[in-house]
Amino acid sequence: MPNTRPIDRKFFNLVEVIRRAINSINKEEIEGVQTTANLPQEAIAVGDSFEIELAVLNVLKNALKAAKNSLNPQTSVSVTAQKHM
């Protein structure tokens, strides 16, 4: 069944969304993986913050699973804010 939730396009702080996604990861998933986050205080985006958070969480979990199979397991998240004219 397709998602019937309406898309909620609004301005939001992408950094807050990424931090929420990082904080929601289980300790077992992140254990043994060096994880760094290079985030500015604010990066304003437009879209559905809930859907973006789900996508970020999915990418992070996939990265953690892949990193656990390496000799030096690490993941990194970074955001660069740019002014849009």
ChimeraX attribute file (.defattr): number of C-alpha atoms within 10 A of each C-alpha:
attribute: neighborCount
match mode: 1-to-1
recipient: residues
	/A:1	3
	/A:2	4
	/A:3	6
	/A:4	6
	/A:5	6
	/A:6	7
	/A:7	12
	/A:8	12
	/A:9	12
	/A:10	10
	/A:11	12
	/A:12	16
	/A:13	14
	/A:14	23
	/A:15	21
	/A:16	17
	/A:17	19
	/A:18	24
	/A:19	16
	/A:20	14
	/A:21	20
	/A:22	19
	/A:23	11
	/A:24	10
	/A:25	15
	/A:26	10
	/A:27	9
	/A:28	7
	/A:29	14
	/A:30	21
	/A:31	12
	/A:32	14
	/A:33	18
	/A:34	14
	/A:35	15
	/A:36	11
	/A:37	13
	/A:38	11
	/A:39	17
	/A:40	12
	/A:41	11
	/A:42	14
	/A:43	16
	/A:44	13
	/A:45	15
	/A:46	12
	/A:47	14
	/A:48	15
	/A:49	21
	/A:50	13
	/A:51	13
	/A:52	15
	/A:53	19
	/A:54	14
	/A:55	14
	/A:56	19
	/A:57	21
	/A:58	14
	/A:59	12
	/A:60	21
	/A:61	18
	/A:62	12
	/A:63	17
	/A:64	23
	/A:65	14
	/A:66	13
	/A:67	19
	/A:68	18
	/A:69	10
	/A:70	10
	/A:71	7
	/A:72	11
	/A:73	18
	/A:74	17
	/A:75	17
	/A:76	12
	/A:77	14
	/A:78	12
	/A:79	15
	/A:80	10
	/A:81	15
	/A:82	8
	/A:83	6
	/A:84	4
	/A:85	3
